[in-house]
Amino acid sequence: MNKSDLVDALANAAGMSKADATRAVDAMFSPDSGIIADALKANKRVQITGFGTFESKHRKARQGRNPRTGETIQISASNTPAFRAGKGLKGAIN
């Protein structure tokens, strides 16, 4: 399912126009100004009971290898988004 499929499904399920559904999806999931992205940038967790938890994980600086040359390189520290599925979502899939 891609973004346009998600917008169509939301519009049908909620009985709203596709334009409203597009704005709702963008408000939640936009990487620049979405609600989830903004919370993760502020080091906050987004927990949706029964669905899952979005959080920001810190990765320490480490050494790696360039696979082409075998040269050792330094990989800088970074923050990365993470998602853990909730019990309700896991149960719905199994």
N, C-alpha and C positions, 0 to 999 in steps of 0.2 A: 504494500500500500504506500503510495507516495502522497505528497502534500495535496494535490488536487483530489485524489480519492478520499483523503481524510476530510477535506472541505465538503465534498459531496455527501459523505456519510453523516457529518455533523449537521448539515443543512436538512437532510431528510429526517434524522433522529430528533432534532430539536424543533423542526417546523419553522426554520428561519430561512431567509434568503441566502444565496451563495455569497453575496457581498458581505453580509453580516457574519457568516461562518468564516470567511477568509480573514476578516478583521479579528475574530476571536482566536483563530489558530495562530495568526501572526502575533497577537498580544501575548500568547502563552509561550510560543516556541521560537520566536525570532532570536537569532544569535546576537544581534546588536542591541536590541532594546526590549526583548521579551521578559516576561515576569520571572521565568525560571533562570534565565541567563543573568539577569540583574541580581537575583538572590545569591547565585553562585559567585558572582564577582565580589559581593559583600561578605563572602565566607559564611553564608547562611545555608541551612539545609531546607529543602522543600520536601515535606513528607505528606503524601497523599495516602491516607489510611486505606488499606486493602489493595492499593495499586503498587506503590513503591516509594523509594526515597532517592532524590537527586542530591548529591553533595559534591563538594570540591575536595579533591585529594592532593596533597603536596607530595611531589616526587623530589627526592634529594639529588644533588649533583652526583654524577657517577662517570666512570670510564666506560667507553664502548669501543667497538672496532669498526672501521670502515670495511665493509664486506668486499669491496673491489680491490683495495690495496693491502688490507690487513693491518693498516696503521692504527695505533691506539689514539683515540680522540677523547676530549673532555666534553661530556654532555651536561649542560647547565641545569640547575634546579628549575622546576616549573610546577604549575598547578594544572590539574586535568579534571574534567568532569567525570563523575561516576554515577551509576544507577544501580540500585539494588531492588529487585522485584519483591513486592509484598506477598504475604501469605495468600490473600485473595486472588491475586493475579496468577500465582503459581498453581493454585488449586483449580482455577478456571482453565488453564492450559492442559493440565494432566487429567 
